[in-house]
Amino acid sequence: MTPSARISAAIEVLADIAERRRPAGDSLKDWGLAHRFAGSKDRASIASHVYDALRVKSSAAWIMGEETPRALVLGSLRQIRGMDADAIAALCTGEGHGPAALSEAEQTRLRTATLDDAPDHVRGDYPEWLAEHFAAAFGDQAVAEGRALADRAPVDLRINRLKGDRDKAAKMLSHLEPEMTPLSPLGLRLKTSADGRGPSLSAESAYVRGFVEVQDEGSQLAALIAGAKPGMQVLDLCAGGGGKTLALAAEMDNKGQVYASDTDGRRLMPIYPRLDRANVRNVQVRAPKGMKDVLTDCVARCDLVLVDAPCTGTGTWRRNPDAKWRTRPGALEQRMSEQDEVLANAAQYVKAGGVLAYITCSLLRAEDEDRIDAFLSAHADFLPLDAAHMARRAGLPALAEFASTHGVGLRLSPRVSGTDGFYIALLLKQ
């Protein structure tokens, strides 16, 4: 496929997303099945164009003066790829399955339109209904935070200490020119292509043999801050696919016990092959069994209970740009209720002197500091650890600079830490 044909395909996929109100991944998969002549590079390029358009959906629509799939793609070519009107026009000739030629109005807007008079949510490319929440979390940096969340994310790997150190993993991946992550002592960062694609890891020995796992640097830091140590009894209450479970087990050097559980057993299914690949031997997976309580033996016995809480995922928009436009206000209220419920449930498993770690990949105060404040108001037997203590306790004192200004805990975000967005709070059981 020509570059122009790929752009036409991206416009087609975006039209399907808008018409059928479905996740981008589903529309891209269906397009690929219906156009089997397209090779893997073609499909990857089309996906990149689609996700770029979704990253800057609001600002691209403002620049072009309309929110059609074509306008979003054209606007994103200028906003993300830095192409001028002439370069975009060269791709839009109507020939070879390419998009129709630019209209006079489109050329004018691509040459002259600016975001100078646009509202903050447009300049920051976040939903208008979240404008109040972004202002509450970031103040006059709301636009800058939104723009950082609209950038492409790097590919970060966590080295598995059970199999080797970072230097060994870097050597195994030397042909990919990995860089050391600046904050996590366990991370490697891989370069992406000009259109944002990362290298394929499925055939990399370091990945297949469990020396590395794909995990954003922020998620690595959250697991390190939780403070799992060899010999501990640890409960990962919202384990999902097991990313943080594996990180905790490695920090414990396979000594002690990690209980990995989740209310939805289907989310736990990927954990089994990952445990085998990583050589993890101290994890018990506690999948739900109907109405039976599978964690009764953990009550008041755990040194650490980790709650990687369900949330709106605002901190992961770099990786899931379509999610920010599909999330509705009602989802925030639902997540807040779920967060209160899981925190209250988690409290029963923490022993005296143990720690409850609350983590979200959200940057909204309503899901972060506000939930901790509500929990502490109802649980006088828990005390929060201050940010400096959390950082020193993890052996990462520099992280204290990311202390929340809205209450207890640490805040990470693409703008301030170069990671996905995370909130981490530690609560000590008296």
Secondary structure by P-SEA (a helix, b strand, c coil): ccaaaaaaaaaaaaaaaaaacccaaaaaaaaaaacccccaaaaaaaaaaaaaaaaaaaaaaaaaccccaaaaaaaaaaacccccaaaaaaaccccccccccccaaaaaaacccccccccccccccccccaaaaaaaccccaaaaaaaaaaccccbbbbbccccccaaaaaaaacccccccccccccbbbbbbccccccccccccccccccccccccaaaaaaaaacccccccccccccccccaaaaaaaaaacccbbbbbbbcccccccaaaaaaaaacccccccccccccccccccccccccbbbbcccccccccccccccccccccaaaaaaaaaaaaaaaaaacccccccbbbbbbbccccccccaaaaaaaaaacccbbbbcaaaaaaaacccccccccccccbbbbbcccccccccbbbbbbbcc
